[in-house]
Amino acid sequence: MLELNKSGTDRSEPGRLPAQAAGPDTAPDPRPADDSPSTGTSTSTSKGTGEASSERVPLRPYLIAGAILCALYFLYAYFQYARFGSPSWDLGIFEQEVRAYAGFDAPIVDIKGPGYLILGDHFSPIVALLAPLYWIWPSAESLLFAQAALFALGAVIVGRTTQQLLGGRSGLCVTVAYGLSWGIQEAVKADFHEIAFAVPLLALVCRALLLKRYTAALLWSLPLVLVKEDLGATVAVVGFLLFVYGRRLQGALLAAYGVAAFVVTLMVLIPAASSAGTYDYWQKIDKNGEQDVSMLDSVLGVLDSSAKIEMLVFLIGITAFMALRSPLTLLIVPTLGWRLLSQDSNHWGMVWHYSAILMPVLFLAMADGVRRSRGSHRPWLASYAKVAVPVAAAIAVAMTQHLPLRDLLRPDTYRTDDARSKAARAALDAIPAGARVETDITLMAHLTSDRTVYWVGGAPGTAPDIVAINLDFGWSRPIEDPVAYAQQLHPEARYRLKHRGGSFVVMERTTPEPAQIPGVRDD
């Protein structure tokens, strides 16, 4: 179970983290992680104690492993994008946001609604850091590459920290286990999301905690509140851990900062930016469809689904259950909390991107759990700790046969000349640059770099220049007459068929553009 060091002392004991920092937070610690003096002994001596000096852990192997993982992630994401296989509208949404930041404009995302300020949906201003990359590479592909690099950076941090803690080849084993973990793979499949920034940040926070660089842990925690509105609660837990580890003032201040950021963001900042004047996602907890759900019912129902239980088992199972031995596991509680309380089944399971931010925490908790267990007085636990890391790596490799990256072994993954892709590209060619386009998910992220894009059915009164749809998108009712459907969406305008190929239909407006277009400001 979780073991917290409540002694407030600096003495190193088996299975405990010292409470005091060993040296400056900003400089590498030249001593082993158990605070014993450096004696200049061989690496094997360091390994024998279950610790490895940071000076003895080379960076190059982890950079190489990170580069390979980055290539795999981007390769998968790129070919999914090139085959017009985006699973949701999120990639288009984030490109519109980054495009606005790159142009020094307010982050208006018309896909969410004409003139919609995205900070009134989720509070993720850290996404503005991608603007310089977008200046160089103005495409949704740049966001996919950035996410691949951020995930791979997390693997470098997690793996190298593990070797510093455990020695041997444990670091590379954990790099593989983390890099192939289902939480990361499913996030890659789900296209870009802002949580990509939280992954390396949380890895750095956990690394600093494990290496007793507590001021560094505090500093790396601060920007998490700019990634997503719920991460203020996670920052508060970091503050709690600092408090328990003996950094009372730092811990209390950081916990207060996290709670304040959480409350202010949800109660003030997001409602101020939202046209509805509220935080829309409260409804994910207090409503199941049209039915109201009390908070008590939400709490009592946190484990009322097999999907929730499966997710929890696999979250801990990928660490060979050793993460349960570390207090770092407390950092996953806030994210798991809102997910289990949610009435939206998308939040419960093992798909989408929601578990990605848990991966660096869990794998570094595993490393900490192994370190603690090696000195256990229970022989079975000490013995299991010796094999837990390779077991976790084996689990990750075995699970990959059922996860997205397995597709990289299939020749069809690299084919972008199939009939559907050709028809989609022909439809794109029929849509002029600069046009205002209403479309579905299939073409959306391919249009957002140089067109104004609306979600189909989500832009009443705008009379867009083009309505482009994929008839095979999965509509609730088949669209028999696309032109009539376009005019049903926009009775204020008339449309005619401009292009049709395969399942893709492009219609253009034949009547003049409205004098007033919702969401469009007059400059």
C-alpha positions in Angstrom: 0.0 0.0 0.0 1.0 3.6 -0.2 3.7 4.6 2.3 4.2 8.3 3.1 7.2 9.6 5.0 5.7 11.5 7.9 8.9 11.7 9.9 10.1 15.0 8.5 13.7 13.7 8.7 16.5 13.4 6.2 17.5 9.8 7.1 17.3 7.3 4.3 15.4 4.1 5.2 14.4 1.2 3.0 11.2 2.0 1.2 11.1 5.6 2.3 11.8 8.9 0.6 14.0 11.3 2.5 12.2 14.5 3.6 15.0 17.0 2.8 16.5 18.0 -0.5 20.0 17.0 -1.2 21.6 20.0 -2.8 20.4 22.7 -5.2 17.2 22.0 -7.1 18.5 23.3 -10.3 21.7 21.3 -10.5 22.1 17.5 -11.1 22.5 15.6 -7.8 25.9 13.8 -8.0 25.1 11.4 -5.2 23.0 8.3 -5.4 19.3 8.7 -4.8 19.6 7.2 -1.2 21.8 10.2 -0.2 24.8 8.0 0.6 28.1 9.7 -0.2 29.7 9.2 -3.6 32.7 7.0 -3.1 33.8 6.6 -6.7 33.0 3.0 -6.7 32.1 1.1 -9.9 28.7 1.2 -11.5 28.1 -2.4 -10.3 28.4 -1.2 -6.7 25.8 1.4 -7.4 23.5 -1.1 -8.9 24.0 -3.4 -5.9 22.3 -0.8 -3.7 19.4 -0.5 -6.1 20.3 3.1 -6.9 22.3 4.7 -9.8 24.1 8.0 -9.8 22.7 10.5 -12.2 26.3 11.1 -13.4 26.5 7.4 -14.4 23.3 7.5 -16.5 24.0 8.3 -20.1 21.5 10.5 -22.0 22.2 9.3 -25.5 20.4 5.9 -25.3 17.3 7.6 -24.1 17.4 10.3 -26.7 17.7 7.5 -29.4 14.8 5.7 -27.8 12.8 8.9 -27.7 13.5 9.6 -31.3 12.3 6.2 -32.3 9.2 6.5 -30.3 8.6 10.0 -31.7 8.9 8.6 -35.2 6.5 5.8 -34.5 3.9 8.1 -33.0 4.1 10.6 -35.8 4.1 7.9 -38.5 0.9 6.5 -37.1 -0.7 9.9 -36.7 0.4 11.2 -40.1 -0.9 8.2 -42.1 -4.2 8.3 -40.2 -4.5 11.9 -41.2 -3.4 11.2 -44.8 -6.0 8.5 -45.1 -8.7 11.0 -43.8 -9.2 8.9 -40.7 -9.4 11.5 -38.0 -11.6 10.0 -35.2 -13.1 13.4 -34.0 -13.3 17.1 -34.7 -10.6 17.9 -32.1 -7.6 18.1 -34.5 -9.5 20.8 -36.5 -10.5 22.6 -33.4 -6.9 22.8 -32.1 -5.6 23.9 -35.5 -8.0 26.7 -35.6 -6.9 27.7 -32.1 -3.2 27.5 -32.9 -3.7 29.3 -36.2 -5.4 32.2 -34.3 -2.5 32.4 -31.9 0.0 32.3 -34.7 -1.8 35.3 -36.2 -1.8 37.1 -32.9 -5.6 36.9 -32.8 -8.0 35.8 -30.0 -8.4 32.0 -30.1 -11.7 31.9 -32.0 -12.7 28.4 -33.0 -15.6 28.5 -35.5 -15.9 24.7 -35.5 -17.4 25.0 -32.0 -19.7 27.8 -33.2 -19.3 31.0 -35.3 -17.1 33.3 -33.3 -16.7 30.8 -30.4 -13.9 31.8 -28.0 -12.3 28.5 -27.1 -11.1 29.6 -23.7 -14.8 29.5 -22.7 -14.7 25.7 -23.4 -11.4 24.4 -22.0 -8.8 26.6 -20.4 -5.6 25.7 -22.3 -3.6 28.8 -23.1 -0.4 26.8 -23.2 -1.4 25.7 -26.7 -0.2 29.2 -27.8 3.4 27.8 -27.5 2.8 25.9 -30.7 2.5 29.2 -32.7 6.2 29.4 -33.7 6.0 25.8 -35.1 2.8 26.8 -37.0 4.6 29.7 -38.6 7.1 27.3 -40.1 4.6 24.5 -40.8 1.0 25.8 -41.1 -0.8 22.5 -41.1 -2.6 20.1 -38.7 0.4 17.8 -39.3 2.6 20.2 -37.2 0.3 19.6 -34.2 0.6 15.8 -34.7 4.4 16.1 -34.8 4.4 18.3 -31.7 2.3 15.8 -29.7 4.6 12.9 -30.8 7.6 14.8 -29.7 6.1 15.7 -26.3 5.0 12.1 -25.7 8.5 10.9 -26.6 10.1 13.5 -24.3 8.0 12.0 -21.5 9.5 8.6 -22.3 13.0 10.0 -22.1 12.3 11.5 -18.7 10.6 8.5 -17.3 13.2 6.0 -18.6 16.3 7.9 -17.5 14.8 8.7 -14.1 14.1 5.0 -13.6 17.7 4.0 -14.3 18.9 6.7 -11.9 16.7 5.1 -9.2 17.1 1.4 -10.0 20.2 1.0 -12.1 20.9 -1.8 -14.6 18.8 -1.8 -17.7 15.6 -1.0 -15.9 15.5 2.4 -17.5 15.3 1.2 -21.1 12.8 -1.5 -20.1 10.6 1.2 -18.6 11.1 3.4 -21.7 9.7 0.6 -23.8 6.8 -0.1 -21.3 5.9 3.5 -21.1 6.3 4.2 -24.8 4.0 1.3 -25.8 1.5 1.8 -22.9 -2.1 1.8 -23.9 -2.7 5.3 -22.5 -0.1 6.8 -24.8 -1.1 4.8 -27.9 -4.7 5.6 -27.6 -3.9 9.3 -27.3 -1.8 9.1 -30.5 -4.8 7.6 -32.2 -7.1 10.3 -30.9 -5.1 13.0 -32.8 -3.8 16.1 -31.0 -5.0 17.3 -27.6 -3.7 19.9 -25.2 -2.8 17.2 -22.6 0.3 16.5 -24.7 1.9 19.3 -22.7 1.0 17.8 -19.4 2.7 14.5 -20.1 6.4 15.7 -19.9 5.5 18.3 -17.3 4.1 15.6 -15.0 7.1 13.4 -15.7 9.4 16.2 -14.6 7.3 16.8 -11.5 7.5 13.1 -10.5 11.2 13.0 -11.4 11.9 16.0 -9.1 10.0 14.4 -6.3 11.8 11.1 -6.5 15.2 12.8 -6.7 14.3 15.0 -3.8 14.6 18.2 -5.8 11.5 19.7 -4.2 11.8 23.3 -5.4 12.1 21.9 -9.0 8.9 19.8 -8.4 7.1 23.0 -7.3 8.3 25.0 -10.3 7.5 22.3 -12.9 4.0 22.1 -11.3 3.1 25.7 -11.8 2.4 25.7 -15.6 0.1 22.6 -15.4 -2.8 24.9 -14.6 -2.4 26.4 -18.1 -2.8 23.0 -19.7 -6.3 22.2 -18.7 -8.7 23.5 -16.1 -8.8 20.3 -13.9 -5.1 20.0 -13.4 -5.1 22.6 -10.6 -6.4 19.8 -8.5 -3.4 17.6 -9.5 -1.1 20.5 -8.6 -2.7 20.6 -5.1 -1.9 17.0 -4.6 1.8 17.7 -5.5 1.7 20.4 -2.8 0.3 17.8 -0.4 3.2 15.4 -1.2 5.7 18.2 -0.6 4.1 18.9 2.7 4.3 15.3 3.7 7.9 15.0 2.6 8.8 17.8 5.0 8.7 20.9 2.8 5.8 22.3 4.8 5.7 25.9 3.5 6.4 25.0 -0.1 3.7 22.3 0.0 1.1 24.5 1.7 1.7 27.3 -0.8 1.6 25.0 -3.8 -1.6 23.3 -2.6 -3.2 26.6 -2.1 -2.1 27.7 -5.6 -3.5 24.6 -7.1 -6.9 24.9 -5.4 -7.1 28.6 -6.2 -6.3 28.0 -9.8 -8.9 25.2 -10.0 -11.6 27.3 -8.5 -10.8 30.6 -10.3 -10.5 28.9 -13.7 -13.8 27.0 -13.4 -15.8 29.6 -11.6 -14.4 32.9 -13.1 -12.1 32.6 -16.2 -14.1 30.0 -18.3 -17.5 31.5 -17.5 -16.2 35.0 -18.4 -15.0 33.7 -21.8 -18.1 31.5 -22.4 -21.1 33.0 -24.3 -23.3 30.9 -21.9 -21.6 32.4 -18.9 -20.9 29.0 -17.3 -18.7 25.9 -17.4 -20.5 23.6 -19.8 -18.9 20.4 -18.6 -20.6 20.4 -15.2 -23.4 18.8 -17.1 -21.2 15.7 -17.7 -21.5 15.0 -13.9 -25.0 16.2 -13.0 -26.9 15.1 -16.2 -27.3 11.7 -17.9 -28.9 12.7 -21.2 -31.8 14.8 -20.1 -32.1 13.3 -16.7 -30.7 15.1 -13.7 -28.2 13.1 -11.5 -27.5 14.1 -7.9 -23.9 14.3 -6.7 -24.7 11.5 -4.2 -25.8 9.3 -7.1 -22.7 10.2 -9.1 -20.4 9.3 -6.1 -22.3 6.0 -5.5 -22.0 5.1 -9.1 -18.2 5.6 -9.5 -17.7 1.8 -10.0 -21.1 0.9 -11.5 -19.7 0.0 -14.9 -17.4 -2.9 -16.0 -15.7 -0.4 -18.3 -14.6 1.7 -15.2 -13.3 -1.4 -13.4 -11.5 -2.6 -16.5 -9.8 0.8 -16.8 -8.7 0.8 -13.2 -7.3 -2.7 -13.4 -5.3 -2.0 -16.6 -4.0 1.3 -15.2 -2.3 -0.4 -12.3 -1.7 -3.7 -14.2 0.6 -2.1 -16.7 3.0 -1.3 -13.9 2.9 -5.0 -12.7 0.9 -3.5 -9.8 4.1 -2.0 -8.3 2.7 1.6 -8.6 0.6 0.9 -5.6 3.7 0.9 -3.5 4.4 4.6 -4.2 2.7 7.8 -2.9 3.1 9.2 -6.3 0.0 7.2 -7.3 -2.0 9.9 -5.4 -1.4 12.2 -8.3 -3.8 10.2 -10.5 -6.7 10.6 -8.1 -8.0 14.0 -9.4 -8.1 12.9 -13.0 -9.6 9.6 -12.2 -12.1 11.3 -9.8 -13.8 13.5 -12.4 -13.7 10.7 -15.0 -15.5 8.2 -12.7 -18.0 10.8 -11.6 -18.8 11.7 -15.3 -22.0 10.4 -16.8 -20.2 10.3 -20.2 -19.1 6.8 -21.1 -16.3 8.2 -23.2 -14.5 9.2 -20.0 -14.6 5.7 -18.4 -12.7 3.3 -20.7 -9.4 2.7 -22.3 -9.9 4.7 -25.5 -9.3 8.4 -26.4 -6.7 10.6 -24.8 -7.8 10.8 -21.2 -5.3 8.3 -19.7 -2.2 9.7 -21.3 -1.4 12.1 -18.5 -1.6 9.2 -16.0 1.1 7.2 -17.8 4.3 9.1 -16.6 2.9 9.2 -13.1 2.2 5.5 -13.0 5.5 4.4 -14.5 7.6 6.5 -12.2 5.4 5.4 -9.3 6.3 1.8 -10.4 10.0 2.7 -10.3 9.6 4.1 -6.8 7.6 1.1 -5.8 10.3 -1.3 -7.0 12.9 0.8 -5.1 10.9 0.6 -1.9 10.1 -3.1 -2.3 13.7 -4.2 -2.8 14.4 -3.6 0.9 11.1 -5.1 2.1 11.1 -7.6 4.9 8.6 -9.7 3.0 10.8 -12.1 0.9 8.1 -12.6 -1.7 7.8 -8.8 -2.3 11.6 -8.3 -2.5 11.8 -11.1 -5.0 8.9 -9.8 -7.1 10.5 -6.3 -7.1 13.5 -7.8 -9.0 11.3 -8.9 -11.9 8.5 -6.3 -11.9 10.2 -4.0 -14.5 10.7 -6.7 -17.2 7.2 -8.0 -16.4 5.8 -4.5 -17.1 7.7 -4.3 -20.4 6.4 -7.7 -21.4 2.8 -6.6 -20.6 3.2 -3.5 -22.8 4.6 -5.4 -25.7 1.9 -8.1 -25.4 -0.9 -5.5 -25.3 0.4 -3.7 -28.4 -1.0 -6.4 -30.6 -4.4 -5.0 -29.7 -3.4 -1.3 -29.7 -3.1 1.3 -32.5 0.7 1.0 -33.2 0.2 -2.6 -34.4 -1.2 -1.0 -37.6 2.3 0.1 -38.5 3.1 -3.5 -39.3 0.3 -3.6 -41.9 1.0 -2.6 -45.5 -2.5 -1.0 -45.9 -1.6 1.6 -43.2 0.8 3.3 -45.7 -1.6 3.3 -48.6 -3.0 6.7 -49.4 -4.0 6.0 -53.0 -7.1 4.1 -52.3 -10.4 5.2 -53.9 -11.7 6.9 -50.8 -8.6 8.9 -50.2 -8.5 10.0 -53.9 -12.1 11.1 -53.7 -11.5 13.0 -50.5 -8.5 14.9 -52.1 -10.6 15.7 -55.2 -13.2 17.2 -52.9 -10.5 19.3 -51.2 -9.3 20.5 -54.6 -12.9 21.7 -55.4 -12.9 24.0 -52.3 -11.1 27.3 -52.9 -8.7 28.7 -50.4 -10.1 31.4 -48.1 -13.7 30.0 -48.4 -16.0 29.6 -45.5 -16.8 25.9 -45.4 -19.3 23.8 -43.5 -18.2 20.2 -43.3 -18.0 17.0 -41.2 -15.1 15.4 -39.5 -13.7 13.6 -42.6 -12.4 16.8 -44.4 -12.3 19.2 -41.4 -8.7 19.0 -40.3 -7.6 19.2 -44.0 -9.3 22.6 -44.4 -8.6 24.5 -41.3 -5.1 25.8 -42.3 -6.5 28.2 -45.0 -10.3 28.2 -44.8 -12.9 29.3 -42.2 -14.4 26.0 -41.2 -17.7 25.3 -39.5 -19.1 22.0 -38.1 -22.0 20.8 -40.2 -25.2 21.9 -38.7 -23.4 24.1 -36.2 -23.4 27.4 -38.0 -27.0 28.6 -38.6 -27.4 31.9 -40.4 -23.8 32.0 -41.8 -24.7 30.9 -45.4 -21.2 29.4 -45.9 -19.6 29.6 -49.4 -19.3 25.8 -49.4 -21.0 22.9 -47.8 -18.9 19.7 -48.2 -20.0 16.4 -46.8 -19.0 12.8 -46.8 -22.2 10.8 -47.4 -20.7 7.8 -45.6 -19.8 9.7 -42.5 -22.4 7.9 -40.4 -25.4 10.2 -40.4 -28.4 9.3 -38.3 -30.4 9.2 -41.5 -29.0 8.8 -45.0 -28.7 12.0 -47.1 -30.6 11.3 -50.3 -30.4 14.8 -51.8 -27.3 16.7 -50.7 -28.3 20.0 -52.2 -31.7 19.9 -50.5 -29.8 19.1 -47.2 -27.5 22.1 -47.7 -30.5 24.4 -48.2 -32.3 22.8 -45.2 -29.2 23.8 -43.1 -29.2 27.3 -44.6 -32.7 28.4 -45.8 -31.3 31.9 -46.1 -29.2 30.8 -49.2 -29.3 28.6 -52.3 -26.8 26.0 -53.3 -25.9 23.9 -56.3 -23.7 20.8 -56.8 -20.2 21.8 -57.6 -18.4 18.4 -57.3 -19.2 14.8 -56.5 -16.8 11.9 -56.3 -17.2 8.7 -54.4 -19.0 9.5 -51.2 -17.9 13.2 -51.2 -20.1 16.0 -52.2 -19.2 19.7 -52.5 -21.9 22.3 -52.9 -21.4 26.0 -53.5 -23.7 28.9 -52.6 -25.3 30.7 -55.6 -26.9 33.6 -53.8 -25.0 36.6 -52.5 -23.1 36.5 -49.2 -25.2 37.8 -46.3 -24.4 41.4 -45.2 -24.1 40.2 -41.6 -22.5 36.8 -40.8 -22.8 35.5 -37.3 -19.5 35.3 -35.5 -17.6 37.4 -38.1 -16.4 40.8 -36.9 -16.3 43.8 -39.1 -12.7 45.1 -39.2 
